[in-house]
Amino acid sequence: MNDNLQRYADEIFPSDYASWRYCIETKCGIPLTQDFIQARIAVLGDAGREETQRFSKLYGDDYREQVLGWFRQAADKV
């Protein structure tokens, strides 16, 4: 395994886009389809939703914004 893949595998929380994508697709086995990406953008982009509030409470608003940005980046690549 190359150094980056080993780092991605070892990280508990992704620290960059490539690590996040590895986490979603490889660790979690979730295909990043346009439908999935758009659904996550809708949820994470709505601060009034219970699921979004739960995410922010667990990981913080800054990390929620970072993850939302990664979903938006993925949307541009799918």
Distance bins in CASP14 RR format, pairs under 12 A and 6 or more apart:
PFRMAT RR
TARGET T0000
AUTHOR 0000-0000-0000
RMODE 2
METHOD distances of the structure
MODEL  1
1 7 0 0 0 0 1 0 0 0 0 0 0
1 8 0 0 0 0 1 0 0 0 0 0 0
1 9 1 0 0 1 0 0 0 0 0 0 0
1 10 0 0 0 0 0 1 0 0 0 0 0
1 22 0 0 0 0 0 1 0 0 0 0 0
1 26 0 0 0 0 0 1 0 0 0 0 0
2 8 0 0 0 0 1 0 0 0 0 0 0
2 9 0 0 0 0 0 1 0 0 0 0 0
2 18 0 0 0 0 0 1 0 0 0 0 0
2 22 0 0 0 0 0 1 0 0 0 0 0
3 9 0 0 0 0 0 1 0 0 0 0 0
3 10 0 0 0 0 0 1 0 0 0 0 0
4 10 0 0 0 0 0 1 0 0 0 0 0
4 11 0 0 0 0 0 1 0 0 0 0 0
4 15 0 0 0 0 0 1 0 0 0 0 0
4 16 0 0 0 0 1 0 0 0 0 0 0
4 17 0 0 0 0 0 1 0 0 0 0 0
4 18 1 0 0 1 0 0 0 0 0 0 0
4 19 0 0 0 0 1 0 0 0 0 0 0
4 21 0 0 0 0 0 1 0 0 0 0 0
4 22 0 0 0 0 1 0 0 0 0 0 0
5 11 0 0 0 0 0 1 0 0 0 0 0
5 18 0 0 0 0 1 0 0 0 0 0 0
5 19 0 0 0 0 1 0 0 0 0 0 0
5 21 0 0 0 0 0 1 0 0 0 0 0
5 22 1 0 0 1 0 0 0 0 0 0 0
5 23 0 0 0 0 0 1 0 0 0 0 0
5 26 0 0 0 0 1 0 0 0 0 0 0
5 27 0 0 0 0 0 1 0 0 0 0 0
6 19 0 0 0 0 0 1 0 0 0 0 0
6 22 0 0 0 0 0 1 0 0 0 0 0
7 14 0 0 0 0 0 1 0 0 0 0 0
7 15 0 0 0 0 1 0 0 0 0 0 0
7 16 0 0 0 0 1 0 0 0 0 0 0
7 18 0 0 0 0 1 0 0 0 0 0 0
7 19 1 0 0 1 0 0 0 0 0 0 0
7 22 0 0 0 0 1 0 0 0 0 0 0
7 23 0 0 0 0 0 1 0 0 0 0 0
8 14 1 0 0 1 0 0 0 0 0 0 0
8 15 0 0 0 0 1 0 0 0 0 0 0
8 16 0 0 0 0 1 0 0 0 0 0 0
8 17 0 0 0 0 0 1 0 0 0 0 0
8 18 1 0 0 1 0 0 0 0 0 0 0
8 19 1 0 1 0 0 0 0 0 0 0 0
8 20 0 0 0 0 1 0 0 0 0 0 0
8 21 0 0 0 0 1 0 0 0 0 0 0
8 22 1 1 0 0 0 0 0 0 0 0 0
8 23 1 0 0 1 0 0 0 0 0 0 0
8 24 0 0 0 0 0 1 0 0 0 0 0
8 25 0 0 0 0 0 1 0 0 0 0 0
8 26 1 0 0 1 0 0 0 0 0 0 0
8 27 0 0 0 0 1 0 0 0 0 0 0
9 19 0 0 0 0 1 0 0 0 0 0 0
9 22 1 0 0 1 0 0 0 0 0 0 0
9 23 0 0 0 0 1 0 0 0 0 0 0
9 26 0 0 0 0 1 0 0 0 0 0 0
9 27 1 0 0 1 0 0 0 0 0 0 0
10 19 0 0 0 0 1 0 0 0 0 0 0
10 22 0 0 0 0 0 1 0 0 0 0 0
10 23 0 0 0 0 0 1 0 0 0 0 0
10 27 0 0 0 0 0 1 0 0 0 0 0
11 18 0 0 0 0 0 1 0 0 0 0 0
11 19 1 0 1 0 0 0 0 0 0 0 0
11 20 0 0 0 0 1 0 0 0 0 0 0
11 22 0 0 0 0 1 0 0 0 0 0 0
11 23 1 0 0 1 0 0 0 0 0 0 0
11 26 0 0 0 0 0 1 0 0 0 0 0
11 27 0 0 0 0 1 0 0 0 0 0 0
12 19 0 0 0 0 0 1 0 0 0 0 0
12 23 0 0 0 0 1 0 0 0 0 0 0
12 27 0 0 0 0 0 1 0 0 0 0 0
12 59 0 0 0 0 0 1 0 0 0 0 0
13 19 0 0 0 0 1 0 0 0 0 0 0
13 20 0 0 0 0 1 0 0 0 0 0 0
13 23 0 0 0 0 1 0 0 0 0 0 0
13 27 0 0 0 0 0 1 0 0 0 0 0
13 58 0 0 0 0 0 1 0 0 0 0 0
13 59 1 0 0 1 0 0 0 0 0 0 0
13 60 0 0 0 0 0 1 0 0 0 0 0
13 63 1 0 0 1 0 0 0 0 0 0 0
13 66 0 0 0 0 1 0 0 0 0 0 0
13 67 0 0 0 0 1 0 0 0 0 0 0
13 70 0 0 0 0 0 1 0 0 0 0 0
14 20 1 1 0 0 0 0 0 0 0 0 0
14 21 0 0 0 0 1 0 0 0 0 0 0
14 22 1 0 0 1 0 0 0 0 0 0 0
14 23 1 0 1 0 0 0 0 0 0 0 0
14 24 0 0 0 0 1 0 0 0 0 0 0
14 25 0 0 0 0 0 1 0 0 0 0 0
14 26 0 0 0 0 0 1 0 0 0 0 0
14 27 0 0 0 0 1 0 0 0 0 0 0
14 28 0 0 0 0 0 1 0 0 0 0 0
14 59 0 0 0 0 0 1 0 0 0 0 0
14 63 0 0 0 0 1 0 0 0 0 0 0
14 66 0 0 0 0 1 0 0 0 0 0 0
14 67 0 0 0 0 1 0 0 0 0 0 0
14 69 0 0 0 0 0 1 0 0 0 0 0
14 70 1 0 0 1 0 0 0 0 0 0 0
14 71 0 0 0 0 0 1 0 0 0 0 0
15 22 0 0 0 0 0 1 0 0 0 0 0
15 23 0 0 0 0 0 1 0 0 0 0 0
15 63 0 0 0 0 0 1 0 0 0 0 0
15 66 0 0 0 0 1 0 0 0 0 0 0
15 67 0 0 0 0 0 1 0 0 0 0 0
15 70 0 0 0 0 0 1 0 0 0 0 0
16 22 0 0 0 0 1 0 0 0 0 0 0
16 23 0 0 0 0 0 1 0 0 0 0 0
16 66 0 0 0 0 1 0 0 0 0 0 0
16 67 0 0 0 0 0 1 0 0 0 0 0
16 69 0 0 0 0 0 1 0 0 0 0 0
16 70 0 0 0 0 1 0 0 0 0 0 0
16 73 0 0 0 0 0 1 0 0 0 0 0
17 23 0 0 0 0 0 1 0 0 0 0 0
17 24 0 0 0 0 0 1 0 0 0 0 0
17 32 0 0 0 0 0 1 0 0 0 0 0
17 66 0 0 0 0 1 0 0 0 0 0 0
17 67 0 0 0 0 0 1 0 0 0 0 0
17 69 0 0 0 0 1 0 0 0 0 0 0
17 70 1 0 1 0 0 0 0 0 0 0 0
17 71 0 0 0 0 0 1 0 0 0 0 0
17 72 0 0 0 0 0 1 0 0 0 0 0
17 73 1 0 1 0 0 0 0 0 0 0 0
17 74 0 0 0 0 1 0 0 0 0 0 0
17 76 0 0 0 0 0 1 0 0 0 0 0
17 77 0 0 0 0 1 0 0 0 0 0 0
18 24 0 0 0 0 0 1 0 0 0 0 0
18 25 0 0 0 0 0 1 0 0 0 0 0
18 26 0 0 0 0 0 1 0 0 0 0 0
18 70 0 0 0 0 1 0 0 0 0 0 0
18 73 0 0 0 0 0 1 0 0 0 0 0
18 74 0 0 0 0 0 1 0 0 0 0 0
18 77 0 0 0 0 0 1 0 0 0 0 0
19 25 0 0 0 0 0 1 0 0 0 0 0
19 26 0 0 0 0 0 1 0 0 0 0 0
19 27 0 0 0 0 0 1 0 0 0 0 0
19 66 0 0 0 0 0 1 0 0 0 0 0
19 67 0 0 0 0 0 1 0 0 0 0 0
19 70 0 0 0 0 1 0 0 0 0 0 0
20 26 0 0 0 0 0 1 0 0 0 0 0
20 27 0 0 0 0 0 1 0 0 0 0 0
20 28 0 0 0 0 0 1 0 0 0 0 0
20 30 0 0 0 0 0 1 0 0 0 0 0
20 32 0 0 0 0 0 1 0 0 0 0 0
20 40 0 0 0 0 0 1 0 0 0 0 0
20 63 0 0 0 0 0 1 0 0 0 0 0
20 66 0 0 0 0 1 0 0 0 0 0 0
20 67 1 0 0 1 0 0 0 0 0 0 0
20 68 0 0 0 0 0 1 0 0 0 0 0
20 69 0 0 0 0 1 0 0 0 0 0 0
20 70 1 0 1 0 0 0 0 0 0 0 0
20 71 0 0 0 0 1 0 0 0 0 0 0
20 72 0 0 0 0 0 1 0 0 0 0 0
20 73 0 0 0 0 1 0 0 0 0 0 0
20 74 0 0 0 0 1 0 0 0 0 0 0
21 27 0 0 0 0 0 1 0 0 0 0 0
21 28 0 0 0 0 0 1 0 0 0 0 0
21 29 0 0 0 0 0 1 0 0 0 0 0
21 30 0 0 0 0 0 1 0 0 0 0 0
21 31 0 0 0 0 0 1 0 0 0 0 0
21 32 1 0 0 1 0 0 0 0 0 0 0
21 37 0 0 0 0 0 1 0 0 0 0 0
21 67 0 0 0 0 0 1 0 0 0 0 0
21 70 1 0 0 1 0 0 0 0 0 0 0
21 71 0 0 0 0 0 1 0 0 0 0 0
21 73 0 0 0 0 1 0 0 0 0 0 0
21 74 1 0 0 1 0 0 0 0 0 0 0
21 77 0 0 0 0 1 0 0 0 0 0 0
21 78 0 0 0 0 0 1 0 0 0 0 0
22 28 0 0 0 0 1 0 0 0 0 0 0
22 29 0 0 0 0 0 1 0 0 0 0 0
22 30 0 0 0 0 0 1 0 0 0 0 0
22 32 0 0 0 0 0 1 0 0 0 0 0
22 70 0 0 0 0 0 1 0 0 0 0 0
23 29 0 0 0 0 1 0 0 0 0 0 0
23 30 0 0 0 0 1 0 0 0 0 0 0
23 32 0 0 0 0 0 1 0 0 0 0 0
23 67 0 0 0 0 0 1 0 0 0 0 0
23 70 0 0 0 0 1 0 0 0 0 0 0
23 74 0 0 0 0 0 1 0 0 0 0 0
24 30 1 0 1 0 0 0 0 0 0 0 0
24 31 0 0 0 0 1 0 0 0 0 0 0
24 32 1 0 0 1 0 0 0 0 0 0 0
24 33 0 0 0 0 0 1 0 0 0 0 0
24 36 0 0 0 0 1 0 0 0 0 0 0
24 37 0 0 0 0 1 0 0 0 0 0 0
24 40 0 0 0 0 1 0 0 0 0 0 0
24 67 0 0 0 0 1 0 0 0 0 0 0
24 70 0 0 0 0 1 0 0 0 0 0 0
24 71 0 0 0 0 1 0 0 0 0 0 0
24 74 0 0 0 0 1 0 0 0 0 0 0
25 31 1 0 0 1 0 0 0 0 0 0 0
25 32 1 0 0 1 0 0 0 0 0 0 0
25 33 0 0 0 0 0 1 0 0 0 0 0
25 36 0 0 0 0 0 1 0 0 0 0 0
25 37 0 0 0 0 0 1 0 0 0 0 0
25 74 0 0 0 0 1 0 0 0 0 0 0
25 78 0 0 0 0 0 1 0 0 0 0 0
26 32 0 0 0 0 0 1 0 0 0 0 0
28 36 0 0 0 0 0 1 0 0 0 0 0
29 36 0 0 0 0 0 1 0 0 0 0 0
30 36 1 0 0 1 0 0 0 0 0 0 0
30 37 0 0 0 0 0 1 0 0 0 0 0
30 39 0 0 0 0 0 1 0 0 0 0 0
30 40 0 0 0 0 1 0 0 0 0 0 0
30 71 0 0 0 0 0 1 0 0 0 0 0
30 74 0 0 0 0 0 1 0 0 0 0 0
31 37 0 0 0 0 0 1 0 0 0 0 0
31 74 0 0 0 0 0 1 0 0 0 0 0
31 78 0 0 0 0 1 0 0 0 0 0 0
32 38 0 0 0 0 0 1 0 0 0 0 0
32 39 0 0 0 0 0 1 0 0 0 0 0
32 40 0 0 0 0 1 0 0 0 0 0 0
32 41 0 0 0 0 0 1 0 0 0 0 0
32 70 0 0 0 0 1 0 0 0 0 0 0
32 71 0 0 0 0 1 0 0 0 0 0 0
32 73 0 0 0 0 0 1 0 0 0 0 0
32 74 1 0 1 0 0 0 0 0 0 0 0
32 75 0 0 0 0 1 0 0 0 0 0 0
32 76 0 0 0 0 0 1 0 0 0 0 0
32 77 0 0 0 0 1 0 0 0 0 0 0
32 78 1 0 0 1 0 0 0 0 0 0 0
33 39 0 0 0 0 1 0 0 0 0 0 0
33 40 0 0 0 0 0 1 0 0 0 0 0
33 71 0 0 0 0 0 1 0 0 0 0 0
33 74 0 0 0 0 1 0 0 0 0 0 0
33 75 0 0 0 0 0 1 0 0 0 0 0
33 78 1 0 0 1 0 0 0 0 0 0 0
34 40 0 0 0 0 0 1 0 0 0 0 0
34 41 0 0 0 0 0 1 0 0 0 0 0
34 71 0 0 0 0 0 1 0 0 0 0 0
34 74 0 0 0 0 1 0 0 0 0 0 0
34 75 1 0 0 1 0 0 0 0 0 0 0
34 76 0 0 0 0 0 1 0 0 0 0 0
34 77 0 0 0 0 0 1 0 0 0 0 0
34 78 1 0 1 0 0 0 0 0 0 0 0
35 41 0 0 0 0 0 1 0 0 0 0 0
35 42 0 0 0 0 0 1 0 0 0 0 0
35 75 0 0 0 0 0 1 0 0 0 0 0
35 78 0 0 0 0 1 0 0 0 0 0 0
36 42 0 0 0 0 0 1 0 0 0 0 0
36 43 0 0 0 0 0 1 0 0 0 0 0
36 71 0 0 0 0 1 0 0 0 0 0 0
36 74 0 0 0 0 1 0 0 0 0 0 0
36 75 0 0 0 0 0 1 0 0 0 0 0
36 78 0 0 0 0 1 0 0 0 0 0 0
37 43 0 0 0 0 0 1 0 0 0 0 0
37 44 0 0 0 0 0 1 0 0 0 0 0
37 67 0 0 0 0 0 1 0 0 0 0 0
37 68 0 0 0 0 0 1 0 0 0 0 0
37 69 0 0 0 0 0 1 0 0 0 0 0
37 70 0 0 0 0 1 0 0 0 0 0 0
37 71 1 0 1 0 0 0 0 0 0 0 0
37 72 0 0 0 0 1 0 0 0 0 0 0
37 73 0 0 0 0 1 0 0 0 0 0 0
37 74 1 0 1 0 0 0 0 0 0 0 0
37 75 1 0 1 0 0 0 0 0 0 0 0
37 76 0 0 0 0 1 0 0 0 0 0 0
37 77 0 0 0 0 1 0 0 0 0 0 0
37 78 1 0 0 1 0 0 0 0 0 0 0
38 44 0 0 0 0 0 1 0 0 0 0 0
38 45 0 0 0 0 0 1 0 0 0 0 0
38 71 0 0 0 0 1 0 0 0 0 0 0
38 72 0 0 0 0 0 1 0 0 0 0 0
38 74 0 0 0 0 0 1 0 0 0 0 0
38 75 1 0 0 1 0 0 0 0 0 0 0
38 78 0 0 0 0 1 0 0 0 0 0 0
39 45 0 0 0 0 0 1 0 0 0 0 0
39 46 0 0 0 0 0 1 0 0 0 0 0
39 49 0 0 0 0 0 1 0 0 0 0 0
39 51 0 0 0 0 0 1 0 0 0 0 0
39 71 0 0 0 0 1 0 0 0 0 0 0
39 75 0 0 0 0 0 1 0 0 0 0 0
40 46 0 0 0 0 0 1 0 0 0 0 0
40 49 0 0 0 0 0 1 0 0 0 0 0
40 51 0 0 0 0 1 0 0 0 0 0 0
40 52 0 0 0 0 0 1 0 0 0 0 0
40 55 0 0 0 0 0 1 0 0 0 0 0
40 64 0 0 0 0 0 1 0 0 0 0 0
40 67 0 0 0 0 1 0 0 0 0 0 0
40 68 0 0 0 0 1 0 0 0 0 0 0
40 69 0 0 0 0 0 1 0 0 0 0 0
40 70 0 0 0 0 1 0 0 0 0 0 0
40 71 1 0 1 0 0 0 0 0 0 0 0
40 72 0 0 0 0 1 0 0 0 0 0 0
40 74 0 0 0 0 1 0 0 0 0 0 0
40 75 0 0 0 0 1 0 0 0 0 0 0
41 49 0 0 0 0 0 1 0 0 0 0 0
41 52 0 0 0 0 0 1 0 0 0 0 0
41 64 0 0 0 0 0 1 0 0 0 0 0
41 67 0 0 0 0 0 1 0 0 0 0 0
41 68 1 0 0 1 0 0 0 0 0 0 0
41 69 0 0 0 0 1 0 0 0 0 0 0
41 70 0 0 0 0 0 1 0 0 0 0 0
41 71 1 0 1 0 0 0 0 0 0 0 0
41 72 1 0 0 1 0 0 0 0 0 0 0
41 73 0 0 0 0 0 1 0 0 0 0 0
41 74 0 0 0 0 1 0 0 0 0 0 0
41 75 1 0 0 1 0 0 0 0 0 0 0
41 76 0 0 0 0 0 1 0 0 0 0 0
41 78 0 0 0 0 0 1 0 0 0 0 0
42 48 0 0 0 0 0 1 0 0 0 0 0
42 49 0 0 0 0 1 0 0 0 0 0 0
42 51 0 0 0 0 0 1 0 0 0 0 0
42 52 0 0 0 0 1 0 0 0 0 0 0
42 68 0 0 0 0 0 1 0 0 0 0 0
42 71 0 0 0 0 1 0 0 0 0 0 0
42 72 0 0 0 0 0 1 0 0 0 0 0
42 75 0 0 0 0 0 1 0 0 0 0 0
43 49 1 0 1 0 0 0 0 0 0 0 0
43 50 0 0 0 0 1 0 0 0 0 0 0
43 51 1 0 1 0 0 0 0 0 0 0 0
43 52 1 0 1 0 0 0 0 0 0 0 0
43 53 0 0 0 0 0 1 0 0 0 0 0
43 54 0 0 0 0 0 1 0 0 0 0 0
43 55 0 0 0 0 1 0 0 0 0 0 0
43 56 0 0 0 0 0 1 0 0 0 0 0
43 64 0 0 0 0 0 1 0 0 0 0 0
43 67 0 0 0 0 0 1 0 0 0 0 0
43 68 0 0 0 0 1 0 0 0 0 0 0
43 71 0 0 0 0 1 0 0 0 0 0 0
44 51 0 0 0 0 1 0 0 0 0 0 0
44 52 1 0 1 0 0 0 0 0 0 0 0
44 53 0 0 0 0 0 1 0 0 0 0 0
44 54 0 0 0 0 0 1 0 0 0 0 0
44 55 1 0 0 1 0 0 0 0 0 0 0
44 56 0 0 0 0 1 0 0 0 0 0 0
44 59 0 0 0 0 0 1 0 0 0 0 0
44 60 0 0 0 0 0 1 0 0 0 0 0
44 61 0 0 0 0 0 1 0 0 0 0 0
44 63 0 0 0 0 0 1 0 0 0 0 0
44 64 1 0 1 0 0 0 0 0 0 0 0
44 65 0 0 0 0 1 0 0 0 0 0 0
44 66 0 0 0 0 0 1 0 0 0 0 0
44 67 1 0 0 1 0 0 0 0 0 0 0
44 68 1 0 1 0 0 0 0 0 0 0 0
44 69 0 0 0 0 1 0 0 0 0 0 0
44 70 0 0 0 0 1 0 0 0 0 0 0
44 71 1 0 0 1 0 0 0 0 0 0 0
44 72 0 0 0 0 1 0 0 0 0 0 0
45 51 0 0 0 0 0 1 0 0 0 0 0
45 52 1 0 0 1 0 0 0 0 0 0 0
45 53 0 0 0 0 0 1 0 0 0 0 0
45 55 0 0 0 0 0 1 0 0 0 0 0
45 56 0 0 0 0 0 1 0 0 0 0 0
45 61 0 0 0 0 0 1 0 0 0 0 0
45 64 0 0 0 0 1 0 0 0 0 0 0
45 65 0 0 0 0 1 0 0 0 0 0 0
45 67 0 0 0 0 0 1 0 0 0 0 0
45 68 1 0 1 0 0 0 0 0 0 0 0
45 69 0 0 0 0 1 0 0 0 0 0 0
45 71 0 0 0 0 1 0 0 0 0 0 0
45 72 0 0 0 0 1 0 0 0 0 0 0
46 52 1 0 1 0 0 0 0 0 0 0 0
46 53 0 0 0 0 1 0 0 0 0 0 0
46 55 0 0 0 0 0 1 0 0 0 0 0
46 56 0 0 0 0 0 1 0 0 0 0 0
46 64 0 0 0 0 0 1 0 0 0 0 0
46 68 0 0 0 0 0 1 0 0 0 0 0
47 53 1 0 0 1 0 0 0 0 0 0 0
47 54 0 0 0 0 0 1 0 0 0 0 0
47 55 0 0 0 0 0 1 0 0 0 0 0
47 56 1 0 0 1 0 0 0 0 0 0 0
47 57 0 0 0 0 0 1 0 0 0 0 0
47 60 0 0 0 0 0 1 0 0 0 0 0
47 61 0 0 0 0 1 0 0 0 0 0 0
47 64 0 0 0 0 1 0 0 0 0 0 0
47 65 0 0 0 0 0 1 0 0 0 0 0
47 68 0 0 0 0 0 1 0 0 0 0 0
48 54 0 0 0 0 0 1 0 0 0 0 0
48 55 0 0 0 0 0 1 0 0 0 0 0
48 56 0 0 0 0 1 0 0 0 0 0 0
48 64 0 0 0 0 0 1 0 0 0 0 0
49 55 0 0 0 0 1 0 0 0 0 0 0
49 56 0 0 0 0 0 1 0 0 0 0 0
49 64 0 0 0 0 0 1 0 0 0 0 0
50 56 0 0 0 0 0 1 0 0 0 0 0
50 57 0 0 0 0 0 1 0 0 0 0 0
51 57 0 0 0 0 0 1 0 0 0 0 0
51 58 0 0 0 0 0 1 0 0 0 0 0
51 64 0 0 0 0 0 1 0 0 0 0 0
52 58 0 0 0 0 0 1 0 0 0 0 0
52 59 0 0 0 0 0 1 0 0 0 0 0
52 60 0 0 0 0 0 1 0 0 0 0 0
52 61 0 0 0 0 1 0 0 0 0 0 0
52 64 1 0 0 1 0 0 0 0 0 0 0
52 65 0 0 0 0 0 1 0 0 0 0 0
52 67 0 0 0 0 0 1 0 0 0 0 0
52 68 0 0 0 0 1 0 0 0 0 0 0
53 59 0 0 0 0 0 1 0 0 0 0 0
53 60 0 0 0 0 0 1 0 0 0 0 0
53 61 0 0 0 0 0 1 0 0 0 0 0
53 64 0 0 0 0 1 0 0 0 0 0 0
54 60 0 0 0 0 0 1 0 0 0 0 0
54 64 0 0 0 0 0 1 0 0 0 0 0
55 61 0 0 0 0 1 0 0 0 0 0 0
55 62 0 0 0 0 0 1 0 0 0 0 0
55 63 0 0 0 0 1 0 0 0 0 0 0
55 64 1 0 1 0 0 0 0 0 0 0 0
55 65 0 0 0 0 0 1 0 0 0 0 0
55 66 0 0 0 0 0 1 0 0 0 0 0
55 67 1 0 0 1 0 0 0 0 0 0 0
55 68 0 0 0 0 1 0 0 0 0 0 0
56 62 0 0 0 0 1 0 0 0 0 0 0
56 63 0 0 0 0 1 0 0 0 0 0 0
56 64 1 0 1 0 0 0 0 0 0 0 0
56 65 0 0 0 0 1 0 0 0 0 0 0
56 66 0 0 0 0 0 1 0 0 0 0 0
56 67 0 0 0 0 0 1 0 0 0 0 0
56 68 0 0 0 0 0 1 0 0 0 0 0
57 63 0 0 0 0 0 1 0 0 0 0 0
57 64 0 0 0 0 1 0 0 0 0 0 0
58 64 0 0 0 0 1 0 0 0 0 0 0
58 67 0 0 0 0 0 1 0 0 0 0 0
59 65 0 0 0 0 0 1 0 0 0 0 0
59 66 0 0 0 0 1 0 0 0 0 0 0
59 67 1 0 0 1 0 0 0 0 0 0 0
59 68 0 0 0 0 0 1 0 0 0 0 0
60 66 0 0 0 0 1 0 0 0 0 0 0
60 67 0 0 0 0 0 1 0 0 0 0 0
60 68 0 0 0 0 0 1 0 0 0 0 0
61 67 0 0 0 0 0 1 0 0 0 0 0
61 68 0 0 0 0 0 1 0 0 0 0 0
62 68 0 0 0 0 0 1 0 0 0 0 0
62 69 0 0 0 0 0 1 0 0 0 0 0
63 69 0 0 0 0 0 1 0 0 0 0 0
63 70 0 0 0 0 0 1 0 0 0 0 0
64 70 0 0 0 0 0 1 0 0 0 0 0
64 71 0 0 0 0 0 1 0 0 0 0 0
65 71 0 0 0 0 0 1 0 0 0 0 0
65 72 0 0 0 0 0 1 0 0 0 0 0
66 72 0 0 0 0 0 1 0 0 0 0 0
66 73 0 0 0 0 0 1 0 0 0 0 0
67 73 0 0 0 0 0 1 0 0 0 0 0
67 74 0 0 0 0 0 1 0 0 0 0 0
68 74 0 0 0 0 0 1 0 0 0 0 0
68 75 0 0 0 0 0 1 0 0 0 0 0
69 75 0 0 0 0 1 0 0 0 0 0 0
69 76 0 0 0 0 0 1 0 0 0 0 0
70 76 0 0 0 0 0 1 0 0 0 0 0
70 77 0 0 0 0 0 1 0 0 0 0 0
71 77 0 0 0 0 0 1 0 0 0 0 0
71 78 0 0 0 0 0 1 0 0 0 0 0
72 78 0 0 0 0 0 1 0 0 0 0 0
END
